[in-house]
Amino acid sequence: MPESRLHALRGATTLPEDTAEAMDIEVSRLLEAMVSQNHIKPSDIVSVMFTLTPDLHSASPAKVARRALPWQDVALFSAIEPDIEGQPSKAVRVMIHFYSTKTQAQLKHVYLNEARLLRPDRAVNPYSYAGSSLGLMP
């Protein structure tokens, strides 16, 4: 059996507007895609880091994660990104640190909505994981 090693899984999404409801929907959708497509169990997660563009003020993605997922024992951290010209607006980025026997090449990084422009090679259909067991899809 391959040895488990620490990985950093990346993902990002954008919100249509700066509201708590939009944050809840889009961050839940992003996290569900990342977890389901990479078969991540809560016990494998070490920590999760979120960054937000400076134009987002309505809600915290860490609070969304804590409420939507069984991550009560996972260290969560949020920060504001520097205001860089040309960056996408209303964007949330996430990095999940977790243990897995997968290779780096087997990881499925997830970029949704306008964040697909950041990494078109990694954009996914946001509904391709609708059958996951997390039940977060509307």
N, C-alpha and C positions, 0 to 999 in steps of 0.2 A: 504494500500500500504506500502511495506517495506521502512524503512528509508534509505536514501542514506548515504554511509560512504566512507571514503578515503581508497583506496587500493594501493598496490605496485605490479605491474605486471612485472615479469621478463622474459627476453629472451636473446638469444645469437645466434651468427652465426660465421662462419669463412669465410675468403676470399681465393680464389685459388691463388691470387697473390696480391702484394701491388701496386695497381693502382687505380686511381680515378674511372675508369669505374667499377672495381670489387667492390669498396666501394659502389658506386651508386646502382648497381644491388643487392648486397646481403643485404645491410641495407634497401633498399626499400622493398625487399621481406620479410625481418624479420618484419618490422613495419606494412606492410600490413597484415601479418598473425596475429600479435598481436591485431591489431585494429579490423579486421573483425571477428576473432574468439571470441572476447570478446564484440563486439557491442559497441565500444567506440566512442563517438562523440567528436569532438574537444573542444566543450564547457565544457565537463566533465574533461578535462585534466588540471592538476595543473602544473606539470613539468615533464621533461624527462631527465634522466641522462644516459650518455654513458660512457663506459670505453673501451679503446683499449689496446691491448698488445703492448709492446715497439717496436715490429718489424713493426708496421704500421705507415707510414709517409706521404702517398700520398694524403689523403683527410680527411675531418672531417665528422663524421656521423651526427653531428648536422646540418651541411650545407645541407647534403642529405635530412634530415627530413624537413628542412625549405623549400627546393625547391620542394620536392615530395608530401608533405601533406599540408593541409590548417591549418598549425600551426603557423601562424604569431604572435599570442598573447600568445603562450605557452613558458614558460621559458625552455630553453635547455642548457645543461651543458655537456662538455666532459672532460675526464681526462685519463691519462696514468696509467695503472695498474703497480704494482711492478713486476719486472722480477723474477718470481718464477719458479724454476726448475720443469719440468713436466707439466706445464700449456700448453694448446693448443696454437699453433702459429697462427698469423694473425686472432685473435679473437676480435669480438666486442660484448660487453654485453650492455644491455639496461634495465632500470627500468622506467616504466611509472607510475607516481602517478596520480590517477584519482578517481572521485567519481562515485559510482554505487550502485544500490540496490542489487547487487549480493552478495552472501556469499563468503568467502575466498575459500571454497571448489569448487565453481562454476567457478573460474577463470581458464583460459587456458594459462599457461605459455608456451612459444614457444622456442624450441631449434632446430636449423637447421644446416645442413652440419656437419662438424666435431664437432661442439658444442653439437651435440646430445650425445656425449660421456660424457659430463658433467652431463647430466640428461637424461639417456635413458628412464626413466619413463615418460618424458615429450616431447620426440621427436615427431615431426609431419611430415606428408607428405607435402613438401613445395608447392605442387600444389593443395592441398585440398581446398584452398580458392580462386581459380582462377576466380570464378564468382563474386567476391566482386565488389563493386561500385567504388573503388578507381582507378581502371584501371592501376595499376602499373606493372602488369605482362607483360613480354616481349611477 
